[in-house]
């Protein structure tokens, strides 16, 4: 596999180069995407999971601000362009086989979720049922771990289409 | 879309149900997978990014231990079954549109990366070049942010095939 998508990406030539090397050689999947996890630099909280293509990763590196690829809109997604909630990248890491990215960011405005919460992960799922506390034989109940919204989505996004797809 | 893959998953009926509801209604992609980010419960460090299918998510909920789907081996991957480095799930969260999972875990043995580091994210990528410190017009240099291995992969995995693909 070659990486001719950007001058900043090396061709992937060996497992050792990819895992132990000191050169960026990202792997994009068959749709041209790489998954990205974004955490708050100070608190460590996971804010969101999204995707980048070759161009958006390069833009993120260049700007020092998170630029994702929106699958629902099929376009570059400079986070905060609409909402003002820009993510300033403090550190960008790549994983062992270079097929996932971790962004550590400061969020201007303090929220990263289009629903209005500071993180997209605001509900927990029950785990590890015990004999005396079994799980229902039905869809599981979620518990809200964050209940307060940082902003009102309607006032920020107006009539823009909701990115959530069924 | 219906979720007839497991009794614990509800059918997805509306954006409001998915985003603001109190019922688990996960979305698996066209390959039947959902991305998962796993962090250390105590430090908050991102340990790995992987995937689950419907069965592995249910197994994770049932066991309270991370069970992923291995794309390279095309089988359920109970993390630690080979290495002993089991991930005990302390909290499992789902995101706004229920198409990503966040596991907060304790790692028995203290490592989650098959290369031997405590995290799969042990290298950083340079960002935000300045006029007086431009980036090279060539593949970017990585910086190791973790340099010490917790275990020797050869002694743990022996001759098992390396999961990294070029």
Interface residues (C-beta under 8 A of the other chain):
Chain A: X1 X3 X7 X8 X9 X10 X12 X13 X14 X15 X18 X19 X20 X21 X22 X23 X24 X25 X27 X35 X37 X39 X43 X44 X45 X46 X48 X49 X60 X61 X62 X63 X64 X89 X91 X92 X93 X94 X95 X96 X97 X100 X102 X113 X114 X115 X117 X120 X121 X122 X123 X124 X125 X126 X127 X128 X129 X135 X137 X138 X139 X140 X141 X142 X143 X144 X145 X162 X163 X164 X165 X166
Chain B: X1 X3 X7 X8 X9 X10 X12 X13 X14 X15 X18 X19 X20 X21 X22 X23 X24 X25 X27 X35 X37 X39 X43 X44 X45 X46 X48 X49 X60 X61 X62 X63 X64 X89 X91 X92 X93 X94 X95 X96 X97 X100 X102 X113 X114 X115 X117 X120 X121 X122 X123 X124 X125 X126 X127 X128 X129 X135 X137 X138 X139 X140 X141 X142 X143 X144 X145 X162 X163 X164 X165 X166
